[in-house]
Amino acid sequence: MNKTEDRVVWVAKDDAMKDQTINGIHHITAIAGSTQKNVRFYTEILGLRLVKRTINFDSPDTWHLYYGDETGSPASVITFFPFRGVTRGKTGNRSLSNTLYSVGDSSLEFWMSRLKTYQVEYRGPFARFDEKYITFEDFDGLQIELVANSMDKRTGWRTPGIPAKHSIKGFFSAVLSYGSAEKTLDFLINQLEHQVLEQTPERIRLFSGDNKPGNYIDLLSRPSVPGHTPGSGQVHHLAFQVPDEQKQEAFKQKLEQNGVFTSRVMDRQYFKSIYFREPGGVLFELATSGPGFLKDESLENLGTALKLPPWLETDRQSIEANLDAF
């Protein structure tokens, strides 16, 4: 452990990672209002690829839209449920308050110029740990940060107007906010295989799997901040990546043995999922790495057609009639 002033850096040992089976963030799912504005913001402005058009399996009259890199690889995908008439939420504690994306170490000037062109207000650049970042909101108020760094070797989606070297590579981290993060910190370490990387009095950064962008979780302690209000612009749940159904089942058993109620295994077509709430109240998911979004579409055609699970295919005509056009 190295300490400089009020910042603590924990040096992880490589051999401690050998048995890790949580491999960072799988996806983040949030609530949106307007479908059209949501698609425009994430494809046209941020330059992500719409990799899958499907529906909310629990509410088939609502889209479930997935945005990510070229193939929708884990740790690149943000998904949205655009609910008609939903009221706007409010950011606060007991929530995933900030979604952090990774960009190149020389990309912030490009993004500040691009956001200004699209009349998206931003704040920064600011400094935190060894990184610089800017912060802004999507059209529903979802809090987003772009974090400049040289560690991330992933390539983003190729899109007009955004040079490859400046494209969004995927997630950098997700910020979980609480009055006190102590119980969630213990849960992430002892139940979900996270290690502390570094911390300040207000923020603790952990990682799972390898120490790299996309595998980080930041815990923020803000005692005076009220709880969040659900609605558009708020995150619904955070999904972590597990390699397969066997590892997922092992986690399910471990969690239940430790008094954590988990859902049944749910078939999301592109991954299998279980859901549970961590002690701070945020909804977590463990999602398998596969089979992935190429299961029912070619690479060239990803995200171009409405894909339905087999049990809803007979209702396609009525489902399509009830979905917003975009």
N, C-alpha and C positions, 0 to 999 in steps of 0.2 A: 504494500500500500504506500503510495506517495502522496504527500500533503503539501500544498502550497496555499498559504493564506486560508481562505474558507472553502477551498475546493479540494475534494478528495478523489484521487484516482486509484481504482482497484485494478491491479494487474492480474488478468485471468491466466491460469495455467493451461497450456494446450492439452495436456493429458486429461484435464477435467472435462473435456468436451466429447470424449470418445463415445460415451453411452447416451448422449443427448438425443432425444427423439422429437422434441418440439423444435421446429426449424424456422422460427421467426413468424412474421405475419403472413397469413394466407390471403385474407381480404378484409376490407372494411365496408360495412353496409350502412347507408344513411337514408334519411327521409327527404324527399323533394316535394315541391309544389308543382309548378308547370313542367310538363314533360318536355315541351319544345325548348324552354330556356335551359333546362338541365342538359339536354343533348348539345345545345349550342355551346354552353360554357365548357364542357369537358372535352368535346371534340374540336370545335373551332378555335377556342381561346387557349386551352391548355394543351391541345394537340394529342390527346389520348385516343386510342382506337376503341370504337364501340365493338366489343368482341362477342357480345351475345345479347340477343333480344328474346327474352322469355317473359313469363308472368310470375307474379307472386303466387306461389302454390296455395297459400292460405287465403288469397283474395284474388281470384282469377280475372277480375275486371281491372286489375292494376298491373302495369308493366313492372318487370324486374330487369333493369338495364345494367350491363357490366362494361366498365371501361378499363383499359390497361395497355400493356405493350403489344407487340405484334401477335403473340399467341395467347395473351391473357395469363401469363405465368404467375405463380404465387408471389406475393409481395409487390405486385404491380396493379392489382385490381381493386377498384372502388366500385361498389354497386349501389343502386338507388331504387327505392320504391317511390314513384311519383304519385301521391295521393291527391285526388281532386278535392279542392276546398279545405285542405288541411291548414290549420293556423300555424303561424310561424313560431318556432320554439325560441328558447333563450339559453345561451351558453352559461354553464355554471358547474358546480361540483357534482360529484357522483356520476361522472360521464366521461366519455372520450371527447375531450374539449377541443383538441387541435389535431389535424391530420397533416403530417409532415412528408413532403415529397423531396426526393433527391435529385439534384442537378449538378452539372460540372462546376469545378472550382472557379471558373471564369465566366459563369453564365448569368449572374445576378443582373448585370447591366443590361443584357439582352432582355431579361424578363421584366425588368422595371420599365423599359421602353415599350415592350409589347403590351403590358397591362395598361400603361398610359394610353396607348393607341386605342384600346378597346374600352377605355373609360372605366377601368376597374381600379379603384383606389387601393393603394398599398401603403404599408408602413415599413420603415427600415431603409437601408440594411442595419441590422443589429448583430451583436456578437454574443456567442454563448459557447462555453467549452472551447473547442478549437475550430468552431465553424461560424460562418456568417449566414444570415438568413433574412428574408423578407416575409411579411405576413399580409394576408388579404382575405376576403370572403367571396364565396360563390354567390349566385343570384338569390339563394335562399338564406344566406348568412352562415353557411358552414365555414368554420375557421380553418384556413389553409396556410401552411408555411412552405416556402421553397428553401431548402438547405443546400448551400454550396459546399462541395467537398471533393477531394481527389481520390477517395477510397473506392468509390463505386465504379466498377468496371462494366456494369450492365449497359446495354444500348436501348434507347427508347424507340417508340414508334416513329417511322419516317412520315412526315406530314408537311404539306406545302407551307412555307413561311417560317418554319422552325428548323434551322440547321441541325443536323444530327448531333453535333457536339453540344448543343444547348437543349436537346429534348429532355423531357422528364423521364428519368430512368426507372422509377418505381417509388415505393414508399421509402422514406428514411426512418421514420419512427411514428409512433402514435402517443399522444399525451393523455394520460388519465389523471383527472383532477379530483381532489378530495379536500375536506377540512383537515384530515390527517390521513396519510397514506400508509400508516404502519401495518394495518391488517392486510391490505392488498400486497404490500411488499413481501410480507411473510408468505402469503398465498402463492405469489409468482415464484418465489425461491423454492419453497418446499413442496408445492403441488405441481408446478408447471415448468420446472427445470431452468429457471432464469438465474443469471448471475449479475451481481452489481458490477458495473463498469466504472462509473464515476458519479460524483454527487456534489451539490452545493447545499446550503441550508434549506432551500425551497424545492430543489429538483434532484431526483435520483434517476439515473439512466441504467437500465438493465438490458441484457441481451440473452437470446436463446440460440442454440446452434452455434454457427460461426459468428465472430465479432465483426459485423459488417452492416451497412445500411440495409434496411428492410427487416432486420432482426432486432431492432431496438424498441424498447418501451420506456417512456419517460413518465415518472410519477411526480405529480406536482401537488404540493401541500399549500392550500390557500385557506386558512382558518376563517377569514372574514367574508368569504364569497358564498352566496346562497346556492342551493341546489339548482340544477338545470331544469328547464321546462321542456318537455317533449314537444315535437312538432317539426315542421320543415326546417332544414338547416342543422338538424341534430343527428348524431350517429345512433343507429339502432343497435348494432353489435360489432364486436371485434372478433375476428376469426384467426386462430393460430393454425399453423400447418403441422400435420403429422404425416409420416410417410405412407401409411397404409391402414387398412381396417383392423389389423391385428394390434397395432400400437394404439389405435383409437380405443379399442375395447379394453386394453390394459389400463389406459388412463381412466376410462369410464368406471372400471371396477375400483381403481385406487381412489378416485374422487368420492364414490358412493361409500366406500369403507371409512372415509374420513368425514362423513356426514353431509356431503354436498349432493343435493338433488340434481340429477342430470336427466335430460330428455331421452327418449328412445333414439336409436340411430335413424336418421332421416336421409332418404335418397334425394339429393339435389341434382341428379343427373350428371353433373360435371365433377362432383365430389360427394362423399358421404359426410354427415355432420351429426354432432351432438352439441347440446346447448346447456348452459348452466350460468348461475350468477356468482360472481366472486364476492368476498365479504363486503366490499365497498358499494355493491349494488349494480355494477356494470355487467351487461349480458355478454358472456364469452361463448365462443364456438370453437370446437376442434374439428377441422376439416381436412380430409385426406388430400394428398397431392394430386391424385388422379381420379378419374380418367382424363380430365381436362376438357377444354372447350373445343378441341378438334374432334371430339367424339361424334358429332353429327353435322359438322360443316368442314369444308376444305379450308386451308389457310387463306386462300384468295377470297373466299366468300364469308369469312367470319363476320357475324353481326349484321348480315344483310337480310335475314328472314326471321319471322317469328318461329321460334322453336318451342314446342310443347312436349311435356312428358307423355308417355303412352296412355296413361289413364285419363288424360284430358283431350286427346286428339279427336275424339268423336264430337267434342263441343267446340271445335275450332271456329266454325262460322259464327256462333254467338259470342265467343270470346273476342274475336277480331272486331266484331261490330261494336263492342263496348270499350275498346281501347282508344286512347287519344291518338290522333294522327300526328306524325312529326316527319 
